[in-house]
Amino acid sequence: MATAMTAPAAGAMVEGRSSSSRDDAAARLHKDNAIEHWAKIKSLMDKKQVVLFLDYDGTLSPIVDQPDKAFMKEGMRPVLAQAASVFTTAIVTGRSKDKVYNFVGLDDVFYAGSHGLEIQGPLDRPVKCQMAEDMRPMLEATTDTLHSLLGHIQGYEIEDNKFSLSVHYRQVPSPPHVEELHNIVHEYVATAPEIVVKAGKKVLELRPKVDWHKGSAVNWILDALDLGNRSDVFPIYLGDDITDEDAFVAMETRACGGMGILVKEKFDPERPPETNASFSLRNPDEVQTFLATLVSHAGTVTSAKAPPATAAGDTS
């Protein structure tokens, strides 16, 4: 059919592509609120087994100036506990597995720390995965080097996440010092081919250069539970940071269906608006409301948790 048509003028072709690009960009910018469009979400997961994946900072807890004080608000833990009692639930975070467990304090959820490089299941599903154990000495040396390079900058903090590092600069007082910190970290990483750096919300995340991220961790957990290729399973991932985009892509490209939900205030200057998520929520308070709504409608989806996994899921 194309050969029977006269090609439009070059200007018209460019304009058409630009319009399409604008449409694609608009689709990545605007996402319907998951609470306001609950009926649509309910129809997507109707009669399917929901599996919940949640980031921690900015999703279950507010973003705070001091990383060690990122506690969930009153009311979030009991709602999360209810959700975990009904649905297979995993926390996927850049923090270490042990640190986020201390924050959450629930024994019946999966914990995927260091952006998924370390995964531990609950006692009744003892799957385990460690993707970068041999990189630990290198990360310890990197921590020492960065402290020596950044020591003159007031307010920085390096968080040891076991298999990744977080260089926080939320309390660095001046933009010139923030720029200097960025330059120092990027210059160091340029000399360390085994490390990659990713930007987050006033944090630089340093990870081993391995082909693994939060989306990989989500797929690994689903496969370890024999849920990865089942059309009656509907995974949902909630997250706020740029590092959660890999998990959103995993949800959107899953052949059997899935859904990503971006947690972001409309005018949040720390988070680019483009996303691969399908829906949005404004903040952890709305996450709590969404989880409570999901639990209250558990009868319309398959609420039985995945069966206990076998030791075959252990890759340590």
C-alpha positions as CSV (number, residue, x, y, z in Angstrom):
1,M,0.0,0.0,0.0
2,A,2.9,2.4,0.7
3,T,4.1,2.2,-2.9
4,A,0.8,3.4,-4.2
5,M,1.0,6.6,-2.2
6,T,2.9,9.9,-2.8
7,A,5.4,10.6,-0.2
8,P,4.6,13.7,1.8
9,A,6.9,16.6,1.9
10,A,10.0,16.3,4.0
11,G,8.7,19.0,6.4
12,A,5.5,17.1,6.9
13,M,7.3,13.9,7.6
14,V,9.4,15.6,10.3
15,E,6.4,17.2,11.8
16,G,4.6,13.8,11.9
17,R,7.5,12.2,13.7
18,S,7.8,15.1,16.1
19,S,4.1,14.7,16.9
20,S,4.5,11.0,17.6
21,S,7.5,11.8,19.7
22,R,5.5,14.3,21.7
23,D,2.7,11.8,22.2
24,D,5.2,9.2,23.5
25,A,6.8,11.8,25.8
26,A,3.4,12.9,27.1
27,A,2.6,9.2,27.8
28,R,5.8,8.9,29.8
29,L,5.1,12.1,31.7
30,H,1.5,11.8,32.8
31,K,0.3,8.7,34.8
32,D,-3.2,8.3,36.2
33,N,-3.4,8.2,40.0
34,A,-3.8,4.6,41.1
35,I,-6.3,5.4,43.8
36,E,-8.5,7.6,41.6
37,H,-8.4,4.9,38.9
38,W,-8.8,1.9,41.2
39,A,-11.6,0.4,39.1
40,K,-9.2,0.1,36.1
41,I,-6.5,-1.5,38.2
42,K,-9.0,-3.9,39.8
43,S,-10.0,-5.0,36.3
44,L,-6.4,-5.6,35.3
45,M,-5.8,-8.0,38.3
46,D,-9.2,-9.6,38.4
47,K,-9.0,-13.2,39.5
48,K,-5.2,-13.1,39.4
49,Q,-2.6,-13.8,42.1
50,V,-1.1,-10.5,43.1
51,V,2.6,-10.3,44.0
52,L,3.7,-7.1,45.7
53,F,7.1,-5.5,45.2
54,L,7.9,-2.3,47.1
55,D,10.8,0.1,47.3
56,Y,11.5,1.4,50.8
57,D,12.7,5.0,51.0
58,G,10.2,7.4,49.5
59,T,7.7,4.6,49.0
60,L,7.1,3.0,52.4
61,S,8.8,5.8,54.4
62,P,9.3,9.5,53.7
63,I,12.6,10.8,52.4
64,V,14.5,12.3,55.3
65,D,17.7,14.2,55.8
66,Q,19.4,11.5,57.9
67,P,19.2,8.0,56.2
68,D,19.4,6.2,59.5
69,K,16.1,7.8,60.6
70,A,14.0,6.8,57.6
71,F,11.2,5.3,59.7
72,M,7.8,4.4,58.4
73,K,5.0,6.6,59.6
74,E,2.6,5.3,62.2
75,G,0.0,3.1,60.5
76,M,2.2,1.9,57.6
77,R,3.6,-1.2,59.3
78,P,0.2,-2.7,60.2
79,V,-1.1,-2.1,56.7
80,L,2.0,-3.6,55.2
81,A,1.8,-6.6,57.5
82,Q,-1.8,-7.1,56.4
83,A,-0.8,-7.0,52.8
84,A,2.1,-9.4,53.4
85,S,-0.3,-11.9,55.1
86,V,-2.5,-11.9,52.0
87,F,-0.1,-11.5,49.1
88,T,3.5,-12.6,48.4
89,T,5.4,-9.4,49.2
90,A,9.0,-8.3,48.7
91,I,10.9,-5.1,49.7
92,V,13.4,-4.2,46.9
93,T,15.8,-1.4,48.0
94,G,19.2,0.1,47.6
95,R,19.9,-0.3,51.3
96,S,21.4,-3.5,52.7
97,K,19.0,-6.4,53.3
98,D,19.7,-6.3,57.0
99,K,19.2,-2.6,57.4
100,V,15.9,-2.5,55.6
101,Y,14.8,-5.5,57.7
102,N,15.5,-3.5,60.8
103,F,13.2,-0.7,59.5
104,V,10.4,-3.0,58.3
105,G,10.5,-5.7,61.0
106,L,8.3,-8.2,59.3
107,D,9.4,-11.9,59.0
108,D,7.0,-13.0,56.2
109,V,8.3,-10.8,53.3
110,F,11.2,-11.1,50.9
111,Y,14.1,-8.7,51.3
112,A,16.1,-7.7,48.2
113,G,18.9,-5.4,49.3
114,S,21.7,-3.5,47.4
115,H,19.4,-3.0,44.4
116,G,18.6,-6.7,44.4
117,L,22.2,-8.0,44.6
118,E,21.3,-9.7,47.9
119,I,17.9,-11.5,48.2
120,Q,16.6,-13.5,51.2
121,G,13.2,-15.1,51.5
122,P,11.1,-15.7,54.7
123,L,11.6,-18.8,56.7
124,D,8.8,-20.8,54.9
125,R,10.4,-19.9,51.5
126,P,14.1,-19.9,52.1
127,V,15.3,-18.7,48.7
128,K,18.6,-16.9,48.7
129,C,20.6,-15.0,46.1
130,Q,23.9,-13.1,46.3
131,M,25.2,-11.8,43.1
132,A,28.4,-9.8,44.1
133,E,29.8,-11.5,47.2
134,D,33.4,-11.5,45.7
135,M,33.1,-7.7,45.3
136,R,32.9,-6.9,49.0
137,P,36.6,-6.2,49.5
138,M,36.6,-3.8,46.6
139,L,33.6,-1.9,48.0
140,E,35.3,-1.6,51.4
141,A,38.4,-0.2,49.7
142,T,36.2,2.2,47.7
143,T,34.6,3.4,50.9
144,D,38.0,4.2,52.5
145,T,39.1,6.0,49.3
146,L,36.0,8.1,49.0
147,H,36.2,9.2,52.6
148,S,39.7,10.4,52.0
149,L,38.7,12.3,48.9
150,L,35.5,13.8,50.3
151,G,36.6,14.5,53.9
152,H,36.8,18.2,53.4
153,I,33.1,18.5,52.2
154,Q,30.7,19.1,55.1
155,G,27.5,17.1,55.3
156,Y,28.3,14.1,53.0
157,E,27.6,10.6,54.2
158,I,28.6,7.2,52.8
159,E,26.2,4.4,53.5
160,D,27.6,0.9,53.3
161,N,24.8,-1.3,51.8
162,K,27.1,-4.4,51.8
163,F,27.0,-4.9,48.0
164,S,26.6,-1.2,47.0
165,L,27.5,2.2,48.4
166,S,25.3,5.3,48.7
167,V,27.0,8.7,48.8
168,H,24.4,11.0,50.4
169,Y,24.6,14.7,49.9
170,R,21.3,16.0,51.2
171,Q,23.0,17.8,54.0
172,V,25.8,19.3,52.0
173,P,25.1,23.0,52.5
174,S,26.1,24.6,49.2
175,P,25.6,23.9,45.5
176,P,29.3,24.4,44.7
177,H,30.2,21.7,47.2
178,V,27.5,19.4,45.8
179,E,29.0,19.9,42.3
180,E,32.5,19.2,43.7
181,L,31.2,16.0,45.4
182,H,29.7,14.9,42.1
183,N,32.9,15.6,40.2
184,I,35.1,13.7,42.8
185,V,32.9,10.6,42.8
186,H,32.6,10.5,39.0
187,E,36.3,11.0,38.5
188,Y,37.0,8.2,40.9
189,V,34.6,5.9,39.2
190,A,36.2,6.6,35.9
191,T,39.4,5.0,37.3
192,A,37.5,2.0,38.7
193,P,36.2,-0.1,35.8
194,E,34.5,-2.6,38.1
195,I,32.1,0.1,39.5
196,V,29.2,2.0,38.0
197,V,27.5,5.1,39.5
198,K,23.8,6.1,39.2
199,A,22.2,9.2,40.4
200,G,19.2,9.1,42.8
201,K,17.4,11.6,45.1
202,K,20.4,13.6,46.4
203,V,22.4,10.5,46.5
204,L,25.0,8.8,44.2
205,E,24.7,5.0,44.1
206,L,27.9,3.0,43.5
207,R,27.4,-0.6,42.5
208,P,29.5,-3.4,41.1
209,K,29.4,-3.5,37.3
210,V,27.3,-6.6,37.0
211,D,24.3,-7.2,34.8
212,W,21.8,-7.0,37.6
213,H,19.3,-4.4,38.9
214,K,16.0,-4.1,40.6
215,G,14.2,-5.5,37.6
216,S,16.5,-8.5,37.6
217,A,15.7,-9.1,41.3
218,V,12.0,-8.9,40.7
219,N,12.2,-11.5,37.9
220,W,14.5,-13.7,40.0
221,I,12.0,-13.8,42.9
222,L,9.1,-14.6,40.5
223,D,11.1,-17.4,38.9
224,A,12.3,-18.8,42.2
225,L,8.7,-19.2,43.2
226,D,7.7,-20.7,39.9
227,L,5.5,-17.6,39.2
228,G,7.4,-16.0,36.4
229,N,5.6,-17.5,33.4
230,R,2.1,-17.9,34.9
231,S,-0.6,-15.9,33.3
232,D,-2.7,-16.0,36.5
233,V,0.0,-14.0,38.4
234,F,0.0,-10.2,38.4
235,P,3.0,-8.5,39.9
236,I,2.8,-4.9,41.1
237,Y,5.9,-2.8,41.7
238,L,5.8,0.5,43.7
239,G,8.8,2.8,43.8
240,D,9.9,6.4,43.7
241,D,13.4,6.5,42.5
242,I,15.2,6.4,39.2
243,T,16.6,3.0,40.1
244,D,13.1,1.7,40.2
245,E,12.7,2.3,36.5
246,D,14.4,-1.1,35.8
247,A,11.7,-2.8,37.8
248,F,8.9,-0.8,36.0
249,V,10.4,-2.0,32.7
250,A,10.3,-5.6,34.0
251,M,6.6,-5.1,34.8
252,E,5.7,-3.5,31.5
253,T,7.5,-6.0,29.4
254,R,6.3,-9.1,31.2
255,A,4.5,-11.3,28.7
256,C,1.9,-12.3,31.3
257,G,1.2,-8.8,32.5
258,G,2.2,-6.7,35.4
259,M,2.1,-3.1,36.6
260,G,4.5,-0.4,37.8
261,I,3.3,2.5,40.1
262,L,5.5,5.6,40.4
263,V,5.4,7.3,43.8
264,K,6.1,11.0,43.1
265,E,4.7,14.4,44.1
266,K,3.7,16.3,41.0
267,F,6.4,18.9,41.3
268,D,9.2,16.9,42.9
269,P,12.4,18.5,41.6
270,E,14.5,15.5,42.7
271,R,12.8,13.0,40.4
272,P,12.6,13.4,36.6
273,P,8.9,13.0,35.5
274,E,9.5,10.5,32.7
275,T,8.7,7.0,33.8
276,N,7.9,3.5,32.5
277,A,5.3,3.0,35.2
278,S,1.6,2.6,34.4
279,F,0.1,4.6,37.3
280,S,1.2,7.0,40.0
281,L,0.8,7.7,43.7
282,R,1.8,11.0,45.3
283,N,3.6,9.9,48.5
284,P,3.9,7.2,51.1
285,D,0.5,8.2,52.6
286,E,-1.1,7.3,49.3
287,V,0.9,4.1,49.2
288,Q,-0.6,3.2,52.5
289,T,-4.1,4.0,51.2
290,F,-3.5,1.9,48.1
291,L,-2.2,-1.1,50.1
292,A,-5.2,-0.9,52.4
293,T,-7.6,-0.8,49.4
294,L,-5.8,-3.7,47.9
295,V,-6.2,-5.8,51.0
296,S,-9.9,-4.8,51.4
297,H,-10.5,-6.1,47.8
298,A,-8.5,-9.3,48.2
299,G,-11.6,-11.4,47.6
300,T,-11.7,-10.2,44.0
301,V,-8.2,-11.4,43.3
302,T,-6.4,-14.7,44.2
303,S,-5.2,-13.9,47.6
304,A,-3.4,-17.2,48.4
305,K,0.3,-16.7,48.8
306,A,2.8,-18.5,46.6
307,P,3.6,-22.0,47.9
308,P,6.9,-22.5,49.8
309,A,9.9,-22.6,47.6
310,T,12.4,-25.4,47.5
311,A,16.1,-25.1,48.0
312,A,16.6,-24.9,44.3
313,G,16.2,-21.1,44.6
314,D,19.4,-20.8,46.5
315,T,22.2,-19.3,44.4
316,S,24.6,-18.4,47.1
